[in-house]
């Protein structure tokens, strides 16, 4: 016990002596700050080395970096996905509106708590559809087809995943 304590104190004294000698040899400048920082870190490690022995515990540093210790914040994922949905809905509505179809509502459905954002389906509400002068006044099936193409292109989903409310 005493021999390990004395070797610990000698190692602290040795590293402090070496750091002092290196500090005296190095010129004043930016490199001096970095060397001092490195030696401060080494001195800290030397001082902390006997703590696991004193506590009679083995400390495995790799256990701090294992994946089971990392947990996903569900609230963050929820808010992130909610923001994505709102942005995609608004951008898609603007794109549809720029093609001459106003008051079209877009609803995106996905698992909002999932780590990977994936759209399940999209519902397009045409109950309040207003056709502006930019668009051709045509049959509702042609309008649906044009809106479907816009949504497919904008949201990168298949035609089977788009539903309409009229």
C-alpha positions as CSV (number, residue, x, y, z in Angstrom):
1,X,0.0,0.0,0.0
2,X,2.7,2.4,1.0
3,X,4.9,1.5,-2.0
4,X,2.0,2.1,-4.4
5,X,1.3,5.5,-2.7
6,X,4.9,6.5,-3.0
7,X,5.2,5.5,-6.6
8,X,2.0,7.5,-7.3
9,X,3.5,10.6,-5.6
10,X,6.8,10.1,-7.5
11,X,4.9,9.8,-10.8
12,X,3.1,13.1,-10.1
13,X,6.3,14.8,-9.2
14,X,8.1,13.4,-12.2
15,X,5.4,14.6,-14.7
16,X,5.3,18.0,-13.1
17,X,9.1,18.3,-13.3
18,X,9.1,17.2,-17.0
19,X,6.3,19.7,-17.8
20,X,8.2,22.5,-16.1
21,X,11.4,21.7,-18.0
22,X,9.5,21.6,-21.3
23,X,7.8,24.9,-20.5
24,X,11.2,26.5,-19.9
25,X,12.6,25.2,-23.1
26,X,9.7,26.2,-25.4
27,X,9.5,29.7,-26.7
28,X,6.6,32.0,-25.8
29,X,3.8,31.6,-28.3
30,X,0.7,29.7,-29.4
31,X,2.5,26.3,-29.3
32,X,3.3,26.9,-25.6
33,X,-0.4,27.1,-24.7
34,X,-1.1,23.8,-26.4
35,X,1.8,22.0,-24.7
36,X,0.7,23.3,-21.3
37,X,-2.8,22.0,-22.0
38,X,-1.5,18.6,-22.9
39,X,0.7,18.3,-19.8
40,X,-2.2,19.5,-17.6
41,X,-4.3,16.7,-19.1
42,X,-1.5,14.2,-18.5
43,X,-1.1,15.4,-14.9
44,X,-4.8,15.0,-14.3
45,X,-4.7,11.4,-15.6
46,X,-1.8,10.6,-13.4
47,X,-3.6,12.0,-10.4
48,X,-6.8,10.1,-11.1
49,X,-5.1,6.8,-11.9
50,X,-5.2,5.2,-8.4
51,X,-8.9,6.1,-7.8
52,X,-10.3,2.8,-9.1
53,X,-7.9,0.9,-6.9
54,X,-8.9,3.0,-3.9
55,X,-12.5,2.5,-4.5
56,X,-12.0,-1.3,-5.2
57,X,-14.0,-1.0,-8.4
58,X,-13.0,-1.7,-11.9
59,X,-13.9,1.1,-14.2
60,X,-14.3,0.1,-17.8
61,X,-14.3,3.3,-20.0
62,X,-15.7,1.4,-23.0
63,X,-18.9,0.8,-21.1
64,X,-19.6,4.6,-21.3
65,X,-19.7,4.4,-25.1
66,X,-21.8,1.3,-25.6
67,X,-25.0,1.7,-27.6
68,X,-27.3,0.5,-24.8
69,X,-26.4,3.6,-22.8
70,X,-27.5,5.9,-25.6
71,X,-31.3,6.5,-25.6
72,X,-33.4,8.3,-28.1
73,X,-35.3,11.3,-26.9
74,X,-38.8,10.5,-28.0
75,X,-40.0,14.1,-27.4
76,X,-37.3,15.4,-29.8
77,X,-38.2,12.8,-32.5
78,X,-41.9,13.7,-32.1
79,X,-41.2,17.5,-32.5
80,X,-38.8,17.0,-35.3
81,X,-41.2,14.8,-37.3
82,X,-44.1,17.2,-36.5
83,X,-42.0,20.1,-37.9
84,X,-41.2,18.0,-41.0
85,X,-44.9,17.2,-41.6
86,X,-46.0,20.8,-41.2
87,X,-43.3,22.1,-43.6
88,X,-44.0,19.4,-46.2
89,X,-47.8,20.1,-46.0
90,X,-47.3,23.8,-46.4
91,X,-44.8,23.5,-49.2
92,X,-47.1,21.1,-51.1
93,X,-50.1,23.4,-50.6
94,X,-48.1,26.3,-52.0
95,X,-47.0,24.2,-55.0
96,X,-50.6,23.2,-55.7
97,X,-51.7,26.8,-55.3
98,X,-49.0,28.0,-57.7
99,X,-50.5,25.7,-60.3
100,X,-53.9,27.4,-59.9
101,X,-55.7,25.3,-57.3
102,X,-56.4,27.3,-54.1
103,X,-57.9,26.2,-50.7
104,X,-56.6,22.6,-51.2
105,X,-55.7,21.0,-47.8
106,X,-52.9,18.4,-47.6
107,X,-52.7,16.0,-44.7
108,X,-49.6,13.8,-44.4
109,X,-49.8,10.6,-42.3
110,X,-46.7,8.9,-40.9
111,X,-45.5,7.4,-37.6
112,X,-44.6,10.6,-35.8
113,X,-42.6,8.7,-33.1
114,X,-40.5,6.7,-35.5
115,X,-36.8,7.5,-35.8
116,X,-37.0,7.2,-39.6
117,X,-39.4,9.7,-41.2
118,X,-41.5,7.8,-43.7
119,X,-44.8,9.0,-45.2
120,X,-47.5,6.3,-45.1
121,X,-50.1,8.1,-47.1
122,X,-51.4,11.6,-48.1
123,X,-54.9,12.9,-48.0
124,X,-55.9,15.7,-50.3
125,X,-59.1,17.7,-49.3
126,X,-60.8,19.2,-52.3
127,X,-64.0,20.2,-50.6
128,X,-63.1,24.0,-50.7
129,X,-61.2,23.9,-54.0
130,X,-61.0,27.2,-55.9
131,X,-59.7,27.1,-59.5
132,X,-57.9,30.3,-60.4
133,X,-57.3,31.8,-63.8
134,X,-53.9,30.1,-63.8
135,X,-55.5,26.7,-64.2
136,X,-57.7,25.2,-66.8
137,X,-61.4,24.7,-65.8
138,X,-61.8,21.1,-66.6
139,X,-63.2,17.9,-65.3
140,X,-62.4,17.0,-61.6
141,X,-60.6,13.8,-62.7
142,X,-58.1,15.9,-64.7
143,X,-57.6,18.2,-61.7
144,X,-57.0,15.2,-59.4
145,X,-54.5,13.9,-61.9
146,X,-52.6,17.2,-62.0
147,X,-52.6,17.5,-58.2
148,X,-51.5,13.8,-57.9
149,X,-48.5,14.5,-60.2
150,X,-47.6,17.6,-58.1
151,X,-47.9,15.6,-54.8
152,X,-46.0,12.6,-56.2
153,X,-43.2,14.8,-57.4
154,X,-43.0,17.0,-54.2
155,X,-43.4,14.2,-51.6
156,X,-41.8,11.4,-53.5
157,X,-44.6,8.9,-52.9
158,X,-46.6,6.5,-55.1
159,X,-50.0,7.2,-56.6
160,X,-51.6,4.5,-54.5
161,X,-50.6,6.4,-51.3
162,X,-52.7,9.5,-52.3
163,X,-56.3,9.7,-51.2
164,X,-58.9,12.4,-52.0
165,X,-61.8,14.0,-50.0
166,X,-64.4,15.7,-52.2
